Amino acid sequence: MVALAGNLYQDVGITWGDGRGKILNNGQLLTLSLDRVSGSGFQSNNQYLYGKIDMQIKLVPGNSAGTVTAYYVSLI
């Protein structure tokens, strides 16, 4: 069994968002926010052959009809 504990401070960079992207909990949590002005994004500092993405998406309270709950992956 191989266990890997990454540190987001070392593993990723927040590429845009003007403060909407944050790394918290000693590098264990990445939060990306969207507001009326813009969103946020990040990129890996390393290249990988494969990977897994887990996320929790929080909707606005009340009527969130029409909210697009998606994320985009770009391979460069």
PyMOL Python script that loads the backbone (N, CA, C, O; Angstrom):
from pymol import cmd

cmd.read_pdbstr("""\
ATOM      1  N   MET A   1       0.847  -1.171   0.000  1.00  0.00           N
ATOM      2  CA  MET A   1       0.000   0.000   0.000  1.00  0.00           C
ATOM      3  C   MET A   1       0.891   1.233   0.000  1.00  0.00           C
ATOM      4  O   MET A   1       1.889   1.284   0.719  1.00  0.00           O
ATOM      5  N   VAL A   2       0.540   2.201  -0.787  1.00  0.00           N
ATOM      6  CA  VAL A   2       1.276   3.459  -0.849  1.00  0.00           C
ATOM      7  C   VAL A   2       0.354   4.565  -0.372  1.00  0.00           C
ATOM      8  O   VAL A   2      -0.772   4.685  -0.854  1.00  0.00           O
ATOM      9  N   ALA A   3       0.816   5.366   0.559  1.00  0.00           N
ATOM     10  CA  ALA A   3       0.050   6.515   1.041  1.00  0.00           C
ATOM     11  C   ALA A   3       0.772   7.782   0.631  1.00  0.00           C
ATOM     12  O   ALA A   3       1.987   7.897   0.792  1.00  0.00           O
ATOM     13  N   LEU A   4       0.037   8.708   0.113  1.00  0.00           N
ATOM     14  CA  LEU A   4       0.629   9.961  -0.327  1.00  0.00           C
ATOM     15  C   LEU A   4      -0.158  11.109   0.273  1.00  0.00           C
ATOM     16  O   LEU A   4      -1.359  11.237   0.038  1.00  0.00           O
ATOM     17  N   ALA A   5       0.510  11.932   1.038  1.00  0.00           N
ATOM     18  CA  ALA A   5      -0.124  13.118   1.613  1.00  0.00           C
ATOM     19  C   ALA A   5       0.478  14.335   0.940  1.00  0.00           C
ATOM     20  O   ALA A   5       1.615  14.712   1.225  1.00  0.00           O
ATOM     21  N   GLY A   6      -0.278  14.946   0.054  1.00  0.00           N
ATOM     22  CA  GLY A   6       0.218  16.106  -0.673  1.00  0.00           C
ATOM     23  C   GLY A   6       0.060  17.384   0.125  1.00  0.00           C
ATOM     24  O   GLY A   6      -0.671  17.436   1.115  1.00  0.00           O
ATOM     25  N   ASN A   7       0.748  18.397  -0.317  1.00  0.00           N
ATOM     26  CA  ASN A   7       0.632  19.719   0.268  1.00  0.00           C
ATOM     27  C   ASN A   7       0.301  20.680  -0.867  1.00  0.00           C
ATOM     28  O   ASN A   7       1.121  20.902  -1.758  1.00  0.00           O
ATOM     29  N   LEU A   8      -0.884  21.242  -0.835  1.00  0.00           N
ATOM     30  CA  LEU A   8      -1.335  22.097  -1.924  1.00  0.00           C
ATOM     31  C   LEU A   8      -0.474  23.339  -2.084  1.00  0.00           C
ATOM     32  O   LEU A   8      -0.386  23.882  -3.186  1.00  0.00           O
ATOM     33  N   TYR A   9       0.161  23.801  -1.017  1.00  0.00           N
ATOM     34  CA  TYR A   9       1.073  24.943  -1.148  1.00  0.00           C
ATOM     35  C   TYR A   9       2.206  24.615  -2.118  1.00  0.00           C
ATOM     36  O   TYR A   9       2.686  25.495  -2.833  1.00  0.00           O
ATOM     37  N   GLN A  10       2.630  23.363  -2.146  1.00  0.00           N
ATOM     38  CA  GLN A  10       3.722  22.938  -3.017  1.00  0.00           C
ATOM     39  C   GLN A  10       3.223  22.378  -4.345  1.00  0.00           C
ATOM     40  O   GLN A  10       3.916  22.483  -5.358  1.00  0.00           O
ATOM     41  N   ASP A  11       2.029  21.786  -4.354  1.00  0.00           N
ATOM     42  CA  ASP A  11       1.559  21.013  -5.500  1.00  0.00           C
ATOM     43  C   ASP A  11       0.770  21.802  -6.537  1.00  0.00           C
ATOM     44  O   ASP A  11       0.738  21.407  -7.702  1.00  0.00           O
ATOM     45  N   VAL A  12       0.136  22.901  -6.150  1.00  0.00           N
ATOM     46  CA  VAL A  12      -0.687  23.661  -7.093  1.00  0.00           C
ATOM     47  C   VAL A  12      -0.414  25.152  -6.963  1.00  0.00           C
ATOM     48  O   VAL A  12       0.146  25.620  -5.971  1.00  0.00           O
ATOM     49  N   GLY A  13      -0.819  25.872  -7.979  1.00  0.00           N
ATOM     50  CA  GLY A  13      -0.769  27.330  -7.948  1.00  0.00           C
ATOM     51  C   GLY A  13      -2.119  27.887  -8.331  1.00  0.00           C
ATOM     52  O   GLY A  13      -2.743  27.400  -9.274  1.00  0.00           O
ATOM     53  N   ILE A  14      -2.579  28.888  -7.627  1.00  0.00           N
ATOM     54  CA  ILE A  14      -3.832  29.550  -7.974  1.00  0.00           C
ATOM     55  C   ILE A  14      -3.527  30.494  -9.130  1.00  0.00           C
ATOM     56  O   ILE A  14      -2.716  31.410  -8.994  1.00  0.00           O
ATOM     57  N   THR A  15      -4.178  30.269 -10.259  1.00  0.00           N
ATOM     58  CA  THR A  15      -3.826  30.979 -11.488  1.00  0.00           C
ATOM     59  C   THR A  15      -4.630  32.251 -11.718  1.00  0.00           C
ATOM     60  O   THR A  15      -4.144  33.166 -12.382  1.00  0.00           O
ATOM     61  N   TRP A  16      -5.831  32.331 -11.193  1.00  0.00           N
ATOM     62  CA  TRP A  16      -6.632  33.533 -11.348  1.00  0.00           C
ATOM     63  C   TRP A  16      -7.744  33.546 -10.317  1.00  0.00           C
ATOM     64  O   TRP A  16      -8.069  32.514  -9.729  1.00  0.00           O
ATOM     65  N   GLY A  17      -8.323  34.710 -10.099  1.00  0.00           N
ATOM     66  CA  GLY A  17      -9.442  34.808  -9.183  1.00  0.00           C
ATOM     67  C   GLY A  17      -9.365  35.966  -8.219  1.00  0.00           C
ATOM     68  O   GLY A  17     -10.332  36.217  -7.499  1.00  0.00           O
ATOM     69  N   ASP A  18      -8.252  36.688  -8.173  1.00  0.00           N
ATOM     70  CA  ASP A  18      -8.150  37.886  -7.341  1.00  0.00           C
ATOM     71  C   ASP A  18      -8.631  37.637  -5.909  1.00  0.00           C
ATOM     72  O   ASP A  18      -9.485  38.364  -5.400  1.00  0.00           O
ATOM     73  N   GLY A  19      -8.082  36.609  -5.265  1.00  0.00           N
ATOM     74  CA  GLY A  19      -8.431  36.301  -3.879  1.00  0.00           C
ATOM     75  C   GLY A  19      -9.574  35.322  -3.714  1.00  0.00           C
ATOM     76  O   GLY A  19      -9.904  34.961  -2.584  1.00  0.00           O
ATOM     77  N   ARG A  20     -10.195  34.877  -4.806  1.00  0.00           N
ATOM     78  CA  ARG A  20     -11.310  33.932  -4.707  1.00  0.00           C
ATOM     79  C   ARG A  20     -10.838  32.495  -4.539  1.00  0.00           C
ATOM     80  O   ARG A  20     -11.605  31.640  -4.098  1.00  0.00           O
ATOM     81  N   GLY A  21      -9.596  32.224  -4.882  1.00  0.00           N
ATOM     82  CA  GLY A  21      -9.011  30.904  -4.666  1.00  0.00           C
ATOM     83  C   GLY A  21      -8.116  30.943  -3.444  1.00  0.00           C
ATOM     84  O   GLY A  21      -7.282  31.839  -3.312  1.00  0.00           O
ATOM     85  N   LYS A  22      -8.282  29.975  -2.544  1.00  0.00           N
ATOM     86  CA  LYS A  22      -7.510  29.971  -1.297  1.00  0.00           C
ATOM     87  C   LYS A  22      -7.064  28.558  -0.953  1.00  0.00           C
ATOM     88  O   LYS A  22      -7.776  27.588  -1.212  1.00  0.00           O
ATOM     89  N   ILE A  23      -5.890  28.457  -0.371  1.00  0.00           N
ATOM     90  CA  ILE A  23      -5.386  27.195   0.167  1.00  0.00           C
ATOM     91  C   ILE A  23      -5.437  27.315   1.682  1.00  0.00           C
ATOM     92  O   ILE A  23      -4.879  28.249   2.258  1.00  0.00           O
ATOM     93  N   LEU A  24      -6.110  26.364   2.326  1.00  0.00           N
ATOM     94  CA  LEU A  24      -6.359  26.416   3.765  1.00  0.00           C
ATOM     95  C   LEU A  24      -5.916  25.125   4.446  1.00  0.00           C
ATOM     96  O   LEU A  24      -5.422  24.206   3.792  1.00  0.00           O
ATOM     97  N   ASN A  25      -6.095  25.065   5.749  1.00  0.00           N
ATOM     98  CA  ASN A  25      -5.834  23.863   6.563  1.00  0.00           C
ATOM     99  C   ASN A  25      -4.442  23.293   6.328  1.00  0.00           C
ATOM    100  O   ASN A  25      -4.289  22.106   6.041  1.00  0.00           O
ATOM    101  N   ASN A  26      -3.430  24.143   6.453  1.00  0.00           N
ATOM    102  CA  ASN A  26      -2.034  23.708   6.298  1.00  0.00           C
ATOM    103  C   ASN A  26      -1.773  23.036   4.956  1.00  0.00           C
ATOM    104  O   ASN A  26      -1.008  22.074   4.880  1.00  0.00           O
ATOM    105  N   GLY A  27      -2.403  23.537   3.900  1.00  0.00           N
ATOM    106  CA  GLY A  27      -2.171  23.001   2.568  1.00  0.00           C
ATOM    107  C   GLY A  27      -2.981  21.775   2.223  1.00  0.00           C
ATOM    108  O   GLY A  27      -2.675  21.104   1.237  1.00  0.00           O
ATOM    109  N   GLN A  28      -4.006  21.455   2.999  1.00  0.00           N
ATOM    110  CA  GLN A  28      -4.815  20.266   2.750  1.00  0.00           C
ATOM    111  C   GLN A  28      -6.147  20.560   2.061  1.00  0.00           C
ATOM    112  O   GLN A  28      -6.832  19.628   1.640  1.00  0.00           O
ATOM    113  N   LEU A  29      -6.526  21.825   1.935  1.00  0.00           N
ATOM    114  CA  LEU A  29      -7.833  22.188   1.382  1.00  0.00           C
ATOM    115  C   LEU A  29      -7.675  23.354   0.413  1.00  0.00           C
ATOM    116  O   LEU A  29      -7.022  24.351   0.720  1.00  0.00           O
ATOM    117  N   LEU A  30      -8.279  23.214  -0.751  1.00  0.00           N
ATOM    118  CA  LEU A  30      -8.300  24.279  -1.752  1.00  0.00           C
ATOM    119  C   LEU A  30      -9.742  24.712  -1.939  1.00  0.00           C
ATOM    120  O   LEU A  30     -10.606  23.878  -2.208  1.00  0.00           O
ATOM    121  N   THR A  31     -10.018  26.003  -1.801  1.00  0.00           N
ATOM    122  CA  THR A  31     -11.363  26.514  -2.050  1.00  0.00           C
ATOM    123  C   THR A  31     -11.318  27.465  -3.236  1.00  0.00           C
ATOM    124  O   THR A  31     -10.415  28.294  -3.353  1.00  0.00           O
ATOM    125  N   LEU A  32     -12.295  27.333  -4.105  1.00  0.00           N
ATOM    126  CA  LEU A  32     -12.458  28.211  -5.261  1.00  0.00           C
ATOM    127  C   LEU A  32     -13.845  28.821  -5.170  1.00  0.00           C
ATOM    128  O   LEU A  32     -14.828  28.106  -4.971  1.00  0.00           O
ATOM    129  N   SER A  33     -13.931  30.133  -5.313  1.00  0.00           N
ATOM    130  CA  SER A  33     -15.214  30.819  -5.184  1.00  0.00           C
ATOM    131  C   SER A  33     -15.602  31.507  -6.481  1.00  0.00           C
ATOM    132  O   SER A  33     -14.759  31.862  -7.304  1.00  0.00           O
ATOM    133  N   LEU A  34     -16.890  31.679  -6.631  1.00  0.00           N
ATOM    134  CA  LEU A  34     -17.481  32.376  -7.769  1.00  0.00           C
ATOM    135  C   LEU A  34     -18.388  33.461  -7.207  1.00  0.00           C
ATOM    136  O   LEU A  34     -19.197  33.191  -6.318  1.00  0.00           O
ATOM    137  N   ASP A  35     -18.267  34.671  -7.707  1.00  0.00           N
ATOM    138  CA  ASP A  35     -19.180  35.739  -7.315  1.00  0.00           C
ATOM    139  C   ASP A  35     -19.713  36.428  -8.572  1.00  0.00           C
ATOM    140  O   ASP A  35     -19.533  35.913  -9.676  1.00  0.00           O
ATOM    141  N   ARG A  36     -20.352  37.562  -8.425  1.00  0.00           N
ATOM    142  CA  ARG A  36     -20.957  38.252  -9.570  1.00  0.00           C
ATOM    143  C   ARG A  36     -19.923  38.811 -10.540  1.00  0.00           C
ATOM    144  O   ARG A  36     -20.259  39.139 -11.678  1.00  0.00           O
ATOM    145  N   VAL A  37     -18.674  38.923 -10.106  1.00  0.00           N
ATOM    146  CA  VAL A  37     -17.626  39.507 -10.940  1.00  0.00           C
ATOM    147  C   VAL A  37     -16.858  38.449 -11.717  1.00  0.00           C
ATOM    148  O   VAL A  37     -16.649  38.595 -12.921  1.00  0.00           O
ATOM    149  N   SER A  38     -16.438  37.387 -11.044  1.00  0.00           N
ATOM    150  CA  SER A  38     -15.585  36.389 -11.689  1.00  0.00           C
ATOM    151  C   SER A  38     -15.541  35.116 -10.858  1.00  0.00           C
ATOM    152  O   SER A  38     -16.227  34.996  -9.843  1.00  0.00           O
ATOM    153  N   GLY A  39     -14.736  34.183 -11.297  1.00  0.00           N
ATOM    154  CA  GLY A  39     -14.521  32.931 -10.588  1.00  0.00           C
ATOM    155  C   GLY A  39     -13.072  32.812 -10.173  1.00  0.00           C
ATOM    156  O   GLY A  39     -12.426  33.813  -9.864  1.00  0.00           O
ATOM    157  N   SER A  40     -12.560  31.599 -10.165  1.00  0.00           N
ATOM    158  CA  SER A  40     -11.171  31.363  -9.778  1.00  0.00           C
ATOM    159  C   SER A  40     -10.703  30.057 -10.396  1.00  0.00           C
ATOM    160  O   SER A  40     -11.508  29.236 -10.837  1.00  0.00           O
ATOM    161  N   GLY A  41      -9.391  29.880 -10.420  1.00  0.00           N
ATOM    162  CA  GLY A  41      -8.840  28.671 -11.011  1.00  0.00           C
ATOM    163  C   GLY A  41      -7.481  28.334 -10.436  1.00  0.00           C
ATOM    164  O   GLY A  41      -6.842  29.156  -9.779  1.00  0.00           O
ATOM    165  N   PHE A  42      -7.050  27.110 -10.696  1.00  0.00           N
ATOM    166  CA  PHE A  42      -5.744  26.664 -10.219  1.00  0.00           C
ATOM    167  C   PHE A  42      -5.148  25.707 -11.229  1.00  0.00           C
ATOM    168  O   PHE A  42      -5.846  25.201 -12.108  1.00  0.00           O
ATOM    169  N   GLN A  43      -3.860  25.463 -11.102  1.00  0.00           N
ATOM    170  CA  GLN A  43      -3.200  24.475 -11.946  1.00  0.00           C
ATOM    171  C   GLN A  43      -2.198  23.696 -11.118  1.00  0.00           C
ATOM    172  O   GLN A  43      -1.671  24.188 -10.120  1.00  0.00           O
ATOM    173  N   SER A  44      -1.950  22.482 -11.548  1.00  0.00           N
ATOM    174  CA  SER A  44      -0.965  21.630 -10.895  1.00  0.00           C
ATOM    175  C   SER A  44       0.436  22.097 -11.253  1.00  0.00           C
ATOM    176  O   SER A  44       0.678  22.555 -12.370  1.00  0.00           O
ATOM    177  N   ASN A  45       1.339  21.982 -10.322  1.00  0.00           N
ATOM    178  CA  ASN A  45       2.745  22.286 -10.588  1.00  0.00           C
ATOM    179  C   ASN A  45       3.470  21.095 -11.205  1.00  0.00           C
ATOM    180  O   ASN A  45       4.624  21.216 -11.616  1.00  0.00           O
ATOM    181  N   ASN A  46       2.806  19.954 -11.273  1.00  0.00           N
ATOM    182  CA  ASN A  46       3.404  18.727 -11.794  1.00  0.00           C
ATOM    183  C   ASN A  46       2.539  18.146 -12.902  1.00  0.00           C
ATOM    184  O   ASN A  46       1.375  18.519 -13.050  1.00  0.00           O
ATOM    185  N   GLN A  47       3.106  17.239 -13.674  1.00  0.00           N
ATOM    186  CA  GLN A  47       2.360  16.515 -14.696  1.00  0.00           C
ATOM    187  C   GLN A  47       2.044  15.119 -14.170  1.00  0.00           C
ATOM    188  O   GLN A  47       2.850  14.513 -13.464  1.00  0.00           O
ATOM    189  N   TYR A  48       0.858  14.614 -14.523  1.00  0.00           N
ATOM    190  CA  TYR A  48       0.420  13.301 -14.068  1.00  0.00           C
ATOM    191  C   TYR A  48      -0.139  12.510 -15.243  1.00  0.00           C
ATOM    192  O   TYR A  48      -0.711  13.082 -16.171  1.00  0.00           O
ATOM    193  N   LEU A  49       0.029  11.209 -15.196  1.00  0.00           N
ATOM    194  CA  LEU A  49      -0.539  10.337 -16.214  1.00  0.00           C
ATOM    195  C   LEU A  49      -2.037  10.137 -15.976  1.00  0.00           C
ATOM    196  O   LEU A  49      -2.812  10.047 -16.928  1.00  0.00           O
ATOM    197  N   TYR A  50      -2.439  10.070 -14.714  1.00  0.00           N
ATOM    198  CA  TYR A  50      -3.849   9.929 -14.364  1.00  0.00           C
ATOM    199  C   TYR A  50      -4.053  10.546 -12.987  1.00  0.00           C
ATOM    200  O   TYR A  50      -3.087  10.840 -12.283  1.00  0.00           O
ATOM    201  N   GLY A  51      -5.290  10.739 -12.612  1.00  0.00           N
ATOM    202  CA  GLY A  51      -5.572  11.343 -11.317  1.00  0.00           C
ATOM    203  C   GLY A  51      -7.036  11.214 -10.960  1.00  0.00           C
ATOM    204  O   GLY A  51      -7.824  10.639 -11.710  1.00  0.00           O
ATOM    205  N   LYS A  52      -7.386  11.746  -9.825  1.00  0.00           N
ATOM    206  CA  LYS A  52      -8.750  11.704  -9.322  1.00  0.00           C
ATOM    207  C   LYS A  52      -9.083  13.078  -8.745  1.00  0.00           C
ATOM    208  O   LYS A  52      -8.270  13.683  -8.046  1.00  0.00           O
ATOM    209  N   ILE A  53     -10.265  13.553  -9.042  1.00  0.00           N
ATOM    210  CA  ILE A  53     -10.722  14.832  -8.523  1.00  0.00           C
ATOM    211  C   ILE A  53     -11.983  14.587  -7.711  1.00  0.00           C
ATOM    212  O   ILE A  53     -12.939  13.990  -8.206  1.00  0.00           O
ATOM    213  N   ASP A  54     -11.985  15.042  -6.480  1.00  0.00           N
ATOM    214  CA  ASP A  54     -13.173  15.010  -5.629  1.00  0.00           C
ATOM    215  C   ASP A  54     -13.510  16.445  -5.260  1.00  0.00           C
ATOM    216  O   ASP A  54     -12.627  17.235  -4.929  1.00  0.00           O
ATOM    217  N   MET A  55     -14.785  16.773  -5.320  1.00  0.00           N
ATOM    218  CA  MET A  55     -15.150  18.130  -4.934  1.00  0.00           C
ATOM    219  C   MET A  55     -16.552  18.166  -4.368  1.00  0.00           C
ATOM    220  O   MET A  55     -17.381  17.296  -4.635  1.00  0.00           O
ATOM    221  N   GLN A  56     -16.789  19.189  -3.585  1.00  0.00           N
ATOM    222  CA  GLN A  56     -18.106  19.492  -3.063  1.00  0.00           C
ATOM    223  C   GLN A  56     -18.477  20.861  -3.601  1.00  0.00           C
ATOM    224  O   GLN A  56     -17.702  21.811  -3.485  1.00  0.00           O
ATOM    225  N   ILE A  57     -19.662  20.964  -4.190  1.00  0.00           N
ATOM    226  CA  ILE A  57     -20.117  22.225  -4.758  1.00  0.00           C
ATOM    227  C   ILE A  57     -21.286  22.730  -3.926  1.00  0.00           C
ATOM    228  O   ILE A  57     -22.296  22.042  -3.775  1.00  0.00           O
ATOM    229  N   LYS A  58     -21.143  23.924  -3.392  1.00  0.00           N
ATOM    230  CA  LYS A  58     -22.187  24.521  -2.564  1.00  0.00           C
ATOM    231  C   LYS A  58     -22.993  25.502  -3.412  1.00  0.00           C
ATOM    232  O   LYS A  58     -22.434  26.415  -4.021  1.00  0.00           O
ATOM    233  N   LEU A  59     -24.296  25.306  -3.445  1.00  0.00           N
ATOM    234  CA  LEU A  59     -25.178  26.197  -4.193  1.00  0.00           C
ATOM    235  C   LEU A  59     -25.623  27.365  -3.322  1.00  0.00           C
ATOM    236  O   LEU A  59     -25.520  27.319  -2.097  1.00  0.00           O
ATOM    237  N   VAL A  60     -26.115  28.400  -3.970  1.00  0.00           N
ATOM    238  CA  VAL A  60     -26.646  29.538  -3.230  1.00  0.00           C
ATOM    239  C   VAL A  60     -27.889  29.091  -2.477  1.00  0.00           C
ATOM    240  O   VAL A  60     -28.587  28.186  -2.936  1.00  0.00           O
ATOM    241  N   PRO A  61     -28.184  29.695  -1.341  1.00  0.00           N
ATOM    242  CA  PRO A  61     -29.392  29.324  -0.606  1.00  0.00           C
ATOM    243  C   PRO A  61     -30.653  29.705  -1.382  1.00  0.00           C
ATOM    244  O   PRO A  61     -30.642  30.632  -2.192  1.00  0.00           O
ATOM    245  N   GLY A  62     -31.710  28.992  -1.128  1.00  0.00           N
ATOM    246  CA  GLY A  62     -32.981  29.302  -1.782  1.00  0.00           C
ATOM    247  C   GLY A  62     -33.073  28.693  -3.164  1.00  0.00           C
ATOM    248  O   GLY A  62     -32.652  27.556  -3.378  1.00  0.00           O
ATOM    249  N   ASN A  63     -33.616  29.436  -4.090  1.00  0.00           N
ATOM    250  CA  ASN A  63     -33.835  28.958  -5.447  1.00  0.00           C
ATOM    251  C   ASN A  63     -32.536  29.048  -6.243  1.00  0.00           C
ATOM    252  O   ASN A  63     -32.106  30.133  -6.633  1.00  0.00           O
ATOM    253  N   SER A  64     -31.925  27.906  -6.475  1.00  0.00           N
ATOM    254  CA  SER A  64     -30.668  27.880  -7.239  1.00  0.00           C
ATOM    255  C   SER A  64     -30.888  27.314  -8.642  1.00  0.00           C
ATOM    256  O   SER A  64     -29.946  26.857  -9.289  1.00  0.00           O
ATOM    257  N   ALA A  65     -32.135  27.347  -9.104  1.00  0.00           N
ATOM    258  CA  ALA A  65     -32.438  26.844 -10.444  1.00  0.00           C
ATOM    259  C   ALA A  65     -31.627  27.613 -11.474  1.00  0.00           C
ATOM    260  O   ALA A  65     -31.511  28.837 -11.402  1.00  0.00           O
ATOM    261  N   GLY A  66     -31.074  26.894 -12.422  1.00  0.00           N
ATOM    262  CA  GLY A  66     -30.284  27.522 -13.468  1.00  0.00           C
ATOM    263  C   GLY A  66     -28.803  27.621 -13.158  1.00  0.00           C
ATOM    264  O   GLY A  66     -28.018  28.039 -14.009  1.00  0.00           O
ATOM    265  N   THR A  67     -28.411  27.243 -11.949  1.00  0.00           N
ATOM    266  CA  THR A  67     -26.991  27.263 -11.601  1.00  0.00           C
ATOM    267  C   THR A  67     -26.288  26.110 -12.295  1.00  0.00           C
ATOM    268  O   THR A  67     -26.723  24.963 -12.193  1.00  0.00           O
ATOM    269  N   VAL A  68     -25.222  26.400 -12.988  1.00  0.00           N
ATOM    270  CA  VAL A  68     -24.442  25.369 -13.666  1.00  0.00           C
ATOM    271  C   VAL A  68     -23.393  24.859 -12.686  1.00  0.00           C
ATOM    272  O   VAL A  68     -22.487  25.596 -12.297  1.00  0.00           O
ATOM    273  N   THR A  69     -23.521  23.603 -12.293  1.00  0.00           N
ATOM    274  CA  THR A  69     -22.565  23.009 -11.353  1.00  0.00           C
ATOM    275  C   THR A  69     -21.601  22.147 -12.145  1.00  0.00           C
ATOM    276  O   THR A  69     -21.818  20.947 -12.317  1.00  0.00           O
ATOM    277  N   ALA A  70     -20.550  22.759 -12.618  1.00  0.00           N
ATOM    278  CA  ALA A  70     -19.589  22.059 -13.457  1.00  0.00           C
ATOM    279  C   ALA A  70     -18.184  22.560 -13.163  1.00  0.00           C
ATOM    280  O   ALA A  70     -17.991  23.638 -12.601  1.00  0.00           O
ATOM    281  N   TYR A  71     -17.230  21.765 -13.551  1.00  0.00           N
ATOM    282  CA  TYR A  71     -15.845  22.205 -13.528  1.00  0.00           C
ATOM    283  C   TYR A  71     -15.206  21.752 -14.825  1.00  0.00           C
ATOM    284  O   TYR A  71     -15.673  20.804 -15.457  1.00  0.00           O
ATOM    285  N   TYR A  72     -14.160  22.416 -15.216  1.00  0.00           N
ATOM    286  CA  TYR A  72     -13.523  22.152 -16.494  1.00  0.00           C
ATOM    287  C   TYR A  72     -12.073  21.756 -16.273  1.00  0.00           C
ATOM    288  O   TYR A  72     -11.376  22.337 -15.441  1.00  0.00           O
ATOM    289  N   VAL A  73     -11.635  20.769 -17.019  1.00  0.00           N
ATOM    290  CA  VAL A  73     -10.251  20.313 -16.959  1.00  0.00           C
ATOM    291  C   VAL A  73      -9.606  20.637 -18.294  1.00  0.00           C
ATOM    292  O   VAL A  73     -10.150  20.302 -19.346  1.00  0.00           O
ATOM    293  N   SER A  74      -8.473  21.275 -18.257  1.00  0.00           N
ATOM    294  CA  SER A  74      -7.747  21.632 -19.466  1.00  0.00           C
ATOM    295  C   SER A  74      -6.413  20.909 -19.470  1.00  0.00           C
ATOM    296  O   SER A  74      -5.656  20.989 -18.503  1.00  0.00           O
ATOM    297  N   LEU A  75      -6.126  20.212 -20.542  1.00  0.00           N
ATOM    298  CA  LEU A  75      -4.854  19.514 -20.682  1.00  0.00           C
ATOM    299  C   LEU A  75      -3.975  20.314 -21.619  1.00  0.00           C
ATOM    300  O   LEU A  75      -4.342  20.578 -22.763  1.00  0.00           O
ATOM    301  N   ILE A  76      -2.822  20.693 -21.128  1.00  0.00           N
ATOM    302  CA  ILE A  76      -1.916  21.512 -21.935  1.00  0.00           C
ATOM    303  C   ILE A  76      -0.707  20.704 -22.319  1.00  0.00           C
ATOM    304  O   ILE A  76       0.182  21.210 -23.003  1.00  0.00           O
TER     305      ILE A  76
END
""", "prot")
cmd.dss("prot")
cmd.show_as("cartoon", "prot")
cmd.util.cbc("prot")
cmd.orient("prot")
